[in-house]
Amino acid sequence: MTAGDSVQLLAMRPNLPVADLERAVAFYRDVIGFGVEARMDDVGFALMRAGGAELALVKHPAPQPGGAYLYVSGVEQLLTRCTEAGCTLISPLTVEPWGLRDFVVEDPDGHRIAIGERV
C-alpha cells in the first residue's frame, strides 16, 4: 500500500480444505473452542468463529495440508484439552525467544495448527 491509498486491510480468514466437514467442525468446535457461525452442507462450507478469530472449513475431495497460527489466552488449558482429545502433538509447549509460548497440533486433515499466547 502506498501513501494516500484508501485501501484498509481489515482481517484475514484462513480457508482450510477438509475431507470430512462434520469431523472438521467437531474438532474445531469441541476441541479448539470455535462456535459455528454459519454452515452450508450443500456446498461443503462451515464458518467458525471464536472471539475475534474466524476460520472457514471448505470440503475438498483431496485436501492438501496447510497450517495456521491461533493466538489465545490460556494456552496451557487448550494444550490439556487437545491432549485429552487425543490430538497429535507436533511440537510441545515451548517458550519462544520472540515472546510467545506455543505448541503445534495436527487437525484431522493434517493441517498443522500452532496455538500460542504472548508472554
C-alpha positions in Angstrom: 0.0 0.0 0.0 1.2 3.5 -0.7 0.7 6.9 0.9 -2.7 8.3 0.0 -4.0 4.8 -0.6 -7.6 4.4 0.8 -7.5 0.6 1.0 -7.6 -0.6 4.6 -6.9 -4.3 5.4 -9.5 -5.3 8.0 -8.9 -9.0 8.6 -7.7 -12.3 7.1 -9.5 -15.5 7.4 -7.9 -18.9 6.7 -9.9 -21.2 4.5 -8.8 -24.8 5.3 -9.7 -27.6 2.9 -11.1 -30.6 4.7 -12.1 -34.1 3.6 -14.9 -34.6 6.1 -16.7 -31.4 7.0 -18.6 -32.9 10.0 -15.3 -34.3 11.5 -13.5 -30.9 11.0 -16.4 -28.9 12.5 -16.4 -31.2 15.5 -12.7 -30.8 16.0 -12.6 -27.0 15.8 -15.8 -26.7 17.9 -15.3 -29.4 20.6 -11.5 -29.3 21.0 -10.3 -25.9 20.0 -13.4 -24.0 21.1 -14.8 -22.3 18.0 -18.5 -21.7 17.5 -20.3 -22.4 14.3 -21.2 -19.1 12.7 -22.7 -20.5 9.5 -22.9 -23.8 7.8 -23.9 -24.8 4.3 -23.7 -28.5 3.9 -25.0 -28.5 0.4 -21.8 -26.7 -0.8 -19.5 -28.1 1.9 -18.8 -25.0 3.9 -18.7 -24.0 7.6 -17.7 -20.6 9.0 -16.3 -20.9 12.6 -15.7 -18.0 15.0 -14.2 -17.6 18.4 -13.6 -14.1 19.8 -12.0 -12.1 17.0 -10.8 -15.2 15.2 -12.6 -16.6 12.1 -11.9 -19.8 10.2 -13.6 -21.3 7.2 -13.7 -25.0 6.6 -14.3 -26.0 2.9 -15.0 -29.6 1.8 -12.4 -30.7 -0.8 -12.0 -34.2 -2.3 -8.3 -34.2 -1.9 -7.2 -31.6 0.7 -3.5 -30.7 0.9 -2.4 -29.9 4.5 -1.7 -26.3 5.4 -1.5 -24.5 8.6 -2.5 -21.6 10.7 -1.4 -19.8 13.9 -4.1 -19.2 16.6 -3.4 -16.6 19.3 -5.1 -17.4 22.6 -5.2 -16.7 26.3 -5.0 -19.9 28.4 -2.6 -21.8 26.2 -1.9 -24.5 28.8 -5.6 -25.2 29.3 -6.0 -25.6 25.5 -3.0 -27.9 25.4 -4.6 -30.0 28.1 -7.9 -30.1 26.1 -6.0 -31.1 22.9 -4.1 -33.8 24.7 -7.3 -35.2 26.4 -9.0 -35.3 22.9 -6.1 -37.4 21.5 -4.7 -34.7 19.2 -1.4 -35.5 17.5 1.1 -33.1 19.2 3.7 -32.0 16.6 5.6 -29.6 18.9 5.3 -29.4 22.7 4.6 -26.2 24.6 7.7 -24.1 24.1 8.7 -20.6 25.2 10.0 -18.9 22.0 12.7 -16.2 22.1 10.3 -13.8 20.2 7.9 -13.6 23.2 5.4 -16.4 22.6 4.5 -19.7 24.4 3.1 -22.1 21.8 2.6 -25.7 20.7 1.6 -27.3 17.4 -1.1 -29.9 16.9 -2.3 -31.6 13.8 -6.0 -31.4 12.9 -7.9 -34.4 11.4 -6.9 -33.3 7.9 -3.2 -33.0 8.7 -3.2 -29.2 9.0 -0.7 -28.0 11.5 -2.2 -25.6 13.9 0.1 -23.6 16.1 -1.5 -22.3 19.2 0.1 -19.7 21.4 -0.1 -16.8 23.7 2.2 -13.8 24.2 4.4 -13.9 27.3 
